[in-house]
């Protein structure tokens, strides 16, 4: 046992009266709120309508959560089906088990439909939202500390995390501290968010290309994390499936970025032919310019 390490959570669940509060779910909610705050701030700074992102979120967030859970259940079906498995565990998202690829797919489909119906340009929405998604994922993945999941090989490093015996992978009961893969992924996601802000602010990425770059970078990071994930034999096929999906995302992102290498921002806030490239209200130019400078710090 190392002399210094990250502590395990005192509890993954609390109660506010009769209402249970789960640490994993709190991190997911906090991640969503941060993602929305960043996206709303950046969209306003680009001249977009205030609260449009919040309106969009009423459709996108539920679709993203459903997609995230469906993805996790699909790639890790052994945990939910067959033998003595309880199908009710599918709904227990507070124990961990949301996949960003599924969230991105579900949320993107909902966003495309909403923007098409409202005549909103999807490019500026993505340009505002993608860095927030990276920050939000960086926060949400910390929920694995509460669920004591997403950890790697035994480790005696000072930042190794303590895992309770009941959550240790079979065969590793004699080890107490492990590599905190959830922390590594969180730091990677947050760094990715700042890189995306820099590239978008410099006009080097359209919203769609920003999403492709974010997806490709995330998938690369996920390939590394999953390859280090400590897991039992019953979950190895799920890990392999996740690696295949991540590799396909990297390939698809690379192909799209190459095919659209000549596209740059900014993009019109309204969709459709003849839409103006700047729909800011008259007299707001100076304020928007100042907000834009502030948003680059977000």
C-alpha positions in Angstrom: 0.0 0.0 0.0 1.5 3.4 -1.0 2.1 6.0 1.6 0.1 8.6 -0.4 -2.8 8.1 -2.8 -6.1 9.5 -3.9 -8.8 8.5 -1.4 -11.8 6.5 -2.5 -15.2 8.1 -2.0 -16.7 8.0 1.5 -20.0 7.1 -0.2 -21.4 7.1 -3.7 -24.9 7.9 -2.5 -26.5 10.3 0.0 -30.1 11.0 1.0 -31.9 14.3 1.1 -34.8 13.1 3.1 -36.3 10.3 1.2 -34.6 11.3 -2.1 -31.4 9.4 -2.9 -28.6 11.5 -4.4 -25.9 9.7 -6.4 -22.4 11.1 -6.9 -22.1 9.8 -10.4 -25.4 11.4 -11.4 -24.3 14.7 -9.8 -21.1 14.8 -11.9 -23.2 14.1 -15.1 -25.6 16.9 -14.2 -22.8 19.3 -13.4 -21.1 18.5 -16.7 -24.3 19.2 -18.6 -24.7 22.5 -16.9 -21.1 23.6 -17.6 -21.5 22.5 -21.2 -24.7 24.6 -21.6 -23.1 27.6 -19.9 -20.1 27.6 -22.2 -22.2 27.0 -25.3 -24.7 29.7 -24.4 -21.9 32.2 -23.6 -20.1 31.5 -26.8 -23.2 31.6 -29.0 -24.2 35.0 -27.7 -20.7 36.3 -28.2 -21.0 35.2 -31.9 -24.1 37.3 -32.2 -26.7 34.5 -31.7 -30.0 34.8 -30.1 -29.9 34.7 -26.3 -31.2 31.5 -24.7 -31.3 29.7 -28.1 -28.9 27.1 -26.7 -31.1 26.6 -23.6 -34.1 26.1 -25.9 -32.2 23.6 -28.0 -31.0 21.8 -24.8 -34.6 20.8 -23.9 -34.5 18.5 -26.9 -30.8 17.6 -27.2 -30.1 16.7 -23.5 -32.7 13.9 -23.2 -31.8 12.5 -26.7 -28.1 12.5 -25.7 -28.7 10.7 -22.4 -30.8 8.1 -24.1 -28.1 7.6 -26.8 -25.4 7.5 -24.2 -27.1 4.7 -22.3 -28.0 2.7 -25.3 -24.4 2.8 -26.5 -23.1 1.6 -23.1 -25.7 -1.2 -22.9 -24.9 -2.3 -26.5 -21.1 -2.5 -26.1 -21.4 -4.0 -22.7 -24.4 -6.2 -23.1 -22.9 -9.0 -21.0 -23.5 -6.9 -17.9 -27.3 -6.7 -18.5 -28.4 -9.8 -20.4 -28.1 -13.5 -19.9 -27.6 -15.6 -16.8 -28.8 -14.0 -13.6 -28.6 -10.5 -15.0 -31.3 -8.0 -14.0 -32.7 -6.0 -16.9 -33.6 -3.3 -14.4 -29.9 -2.5 -14.2 -30.2 -0.8 -17.6 -31.8 2.2 -15.9 -29.2 2.4 -13.2 -27.1 5.1 -14.8 -26.0 6.4 -11.4 -23.7 3.3 -11.1 -21.8 4.4 -14.2 -22.4 3.6 -17.8 -22.8 6.5 -20.2 -21.0 6.5 -23.5 -20.0 9.8 -25.2 -20.2 8.3 -28.7 -23.9 7.4 -28.1 -24.5 10.8 -26.5 -23.0 12.6 -29.4 -25.0 10.6 -31.9 -28.3 11.1 -30.1 -27.7 14.7 -29.4 -26.5 15.5 -32.9 -29.6 13.9 -34.5 -31.9 15.9 -32.2 -29.9 19.1 -32.9 -30.1 18.7 -36.6 -33.8 18.2 -36.6 -34.4 21.1 -34.2 -32.2 23.5 -36.2 -33.8 22.5 -39.5 -37.3 23.1 -38.2 -36.3 26.5 -36.7 -34.1 27.7 -39.5 -31.1 27.9 -37.3 -27.6 27.4 -38.8 -26.1 24.2 -37.3 -22.5 25.4 -37.8 -22.5 28.3 -35.3 -24.4 26.1 -32.8 -21.7 23.4 -33.0 -18.9 26.0 -32.9 -20.3 27.3 -29.7 -21.2 23.9 -28.2 -18.3 21.6 -29.0 -15.8 23.1 -26.5 -18.5 23.0 -23.9 -19.1 19.3 -24.6 -15.4 18.6 -24.0 -15.5 20.5 -20.7 -18.7 18.8 -19.7 -17.4 15.3 -20.5 -14.3 16.1 -18.5 -16.5 16.8 -15.4 -19.0 14.0 -16.0 -16.2 11.3 -16.2 -15.1 12.2 -12.7 -18.3 10.5 -11.6 -16.4 7.2 -12.0 -14.6 8.1 -8.8 -17.9 7.8 -6.9 -18.9 4.6 -8.8 -15.3 3.3 -8.3 -15.0 2.3 -12.0 -12.8 3.2 -14.9 -9.5 2.3 -13.2 -6.4 0.6 -14.5 -3.6 -1.7 -13.2 -2.5 -1.7 -9.6 -0.2 1.2 -8.8 1.8 2.7 -6.0 2.1 6.1 -7.5 1.0 9.1 -5.3 -2.0 9.8 -7.5 -3.2 6.1 -7.5 -6.8 5.8 -6.3 -8.1 3.5 -3.6 -10.7 1.1 -4.7 -12.9 -0.8 -2.2 -12.7 -4.6 -2.2 -16.2 -5.0 -3.5 -15.4 -3.0 -6.6 -12.1 -4.6 -7.5 -11.8 -6.8 -10.5 -11.6 -10.5 -9.6 -8.0 -11.6 -9.1 -6.9 -8.2 -7.8 -8.4 -8.4 -4.3 -5.0 -8.1 -2.7 -4.3 -4.7 -4.3 -5.7 -1.5 -2.8 -4.7 1.3 -5.2 -5.0 1.5 -9.0 -4.4 3.9 -11.9 -7.1 6.5 -12.0 -8.0 6.3 -15.6 -11.1 8.5 -15.1 -8.7 11.3 -13.9 -6.5 11.0 -17.0 -9.5 11.1 -19.3 -10.9 14.2 -17.5 -7.6 16.1 -17.9 -7.4 15.1 -21.5 -11.0 16.3 -22.2 -10.5 19.6 -20.5 -7.3 20.2 -22.5 -9.1 19.3 -25.7 -11.8 21.9 -24.9 -9.2 24.7 -24.7 -7.5 23.6 -27.9 -10.9 23.6 -29.7 -11.6 27.1 -28.4 -8.3 28.4 -29.7 -8.8 26.8 -33.2 -12.4 28.0 -33.5 -11.5 31.5 -32.4 -8.8 31.7 -34.9 -11.3 30.9 -37.7 -9.6 27.6 -38.6 -12.6 25.4 -38.0 -16.3 25.5 -38.9 -18.7 24.1 -36.4 -19.0 20.8 -38.3 -15.2 20.4 -38.5 -14.8 21.3 -34.8 -17.2 18.5 -34.0 -15.3 16.1 -36.2 -12.0 17.1 -34.6 -13.5 16.8 -31.1 -14.8 13.3 -32.0 -11.5 12.2 -33.4 -9.4 13.4 -30.5 -11.8 12.0 -28.0 -11.8 8.6 -29.7 -8.0 8.6 -29.7 -8.0 9.3 -26.0 -10.6 6.7 -25.4 -8.6 4.1 -27.3 -5.7 4.7 -24.9 -7.9 4.6 -21.8 -9.7 1.5 -22.8 -6.5 -0.3 -23.6 -5.4 0.4 -20.0 -8.7 -0.5 -18.4 -8.6 -3.3 -15.9 -11.5 -5.6 -16.5 -12.6 -9.2 -16.0 -13.0 -11.8 -18.7 -16.8 -11.2 -18.8 -16.3 -7.7 -20.1 -13.5 -8.2 -22.6 -15.7 -8.5 -25.6 -17.4 -5.2 -24.6 -14.0 -3.5 -24.3 -13.1 -4.9 -27.8 -16.3 -3.5 -29.2 -15.6 -0.1 -27.8 -12.1 -0.1 -29.3 -13.6 -1.0 -32.7 -16.1 1.9 -32.4 -13.4 4.3 -31.3 -11.1 3.3 -34.2 -14.0 3.8 -36.7 -14.7 7.2 -35.3 -11.0 8.2 -35.7 -11.1 7.0 -39.3 -14.3 8.8 -40.1 -13.2 12.0 -38.4 -9.9 12.0 -40.3 -11.6 11.4 -43.7 -14.1 14.2 -43.0 -11.4 16.7 -41.9 -9.4 16.0 -45.0 -12.4 16.2 -47.3 -13.4 19.6 -45.8 -9.9 21.0 -45.3 -10.7 24.2 -47.3 -13.7 25.1 -45.2 -13.2 27.9 -42.6 -15.5 30.0 -40.4 -17.4 32.1 -39.6 -20.7 30.6 -40.7 -24.2 32.2 -41.0 -26.4 32.1 -37.9 -29.5 31.4 -40.0 -29.9 28.4 -42.3 -31.1 28.4 -45.9 -30.0 30.0 -49.1 -29.5 33.7 -48.9 -29.3 33.7 -45.1 -27.2 36.7 -43.8 -23.9 35.9 -42.3 -24.4 38.3 -39.4 -27.8 38.5 -37.8 -26.9 40.7 -34.8 -29.3 43.4 -33.9 -28.4 46.9 -35.0 -26.2 48.7 -32.5 -24.9 45.5 -30.9 -21.7 45.3 -32.9 -19.5 46.8 -30.2 -21.0 44.7 -27.4 -20.7 41.5 -29.4 -17.1 42.3 -30.2 -16.3 42.7 -26.5 -18.2 39.6 -25.6 -16.2 37.7 -28.2 -13.0 38.6 -26.6 -14.3 37.5 -23.2 -15.6 34.2 -24.6 -12.1 33.2 -25.7 -11.2 32.9 -22.1 -14.0 30.4 -21.5 
